[in-house]
């Protein structure tokens, strides 16, 4: 068992996940505006637009003065453009609506055992915080999902100015909390961004298995069995405060 003074959490695909694939949400949103675009086309277009935007403007383009809202609006516009919709006059208000929708509980659901695990960790008396590659909507998303009250602070990559796997986002969380790295641990689903990056900052870390998109990562690297979580419910038995 670890003796901890801080437990930090990733959010997406660790505590919460999208209820529907992005393509389905975008297709339904477009239909409400009189546009018929297939979910399959939008899904493929979204992944392409998101990948290009992430490469061009890392961490929401903060270094270029872009900011997360414009970053996401551009991704939505490009997603529809790649799917054959060119009417920017119509797309701009749709993009604004979709941006707002992703601050809503309608688009997010909790992972199994997330709420119970957070409550159990809170009962152990360990201060908790969020360290996530997310934008300025993160506190609202956590609030709408009923999770915000579990965390002493929420540190997004947009706020920190650094995105995982840059260890500086973890060092900033340690600075805010005043906790030494050897007394802190991080929980996440991504080997590079969560498990490895936190350890490079001197923290302990746990890797959540079984989340879509991350199944190959932990199989290709040496992660001690005690650091792997088959489910979040295994975490409380591996940590303690005193």
RAURGI-V119222 format. One record per run of one state. SS is the DSSP state (alpha for helix, beta for strand, coil for the rest). FROM is the first residue (numbers start at 0). TO is the last residue. If there is no record, write none. Layout:
# RAURGI-V119222
SS FROM TO
SS FROM TO
This chain:
# RAURGI-V119222
coil 0 0
beta 1 2
coil 3 4
beta 5 8
coil 9 10
beta 11 11
coil 12 14
beta 15 17
coil 18 20
alpha 21 30
coil 31 37
alpha 38 55
coil 56 56
alpha 57 63
coil 64 66
alpha 67 81
coil 82 86
alpha 87 100
coil 101 103
alpha 104 106
beta 107 109
coil 110 112
alpha 113 122
coil 123 126
beta 127 131
coil 132 136
alpha 137 143
coil 144 146
alpha 147 149
coil 150 151
beta 152 155
alpha 156 159
coil 160 166
alpha 167 176
coil 177 179
alpha 180 182
beta 183 187
coil 188 189
alpha 190 199
coil 200 202
beta 203 207
coil 208 223
alpha 224 226
beta 227 228
coil 229 230
alpha 231 233
coil 234 234
alpha 235 237
beta 238 239
coil 240 241
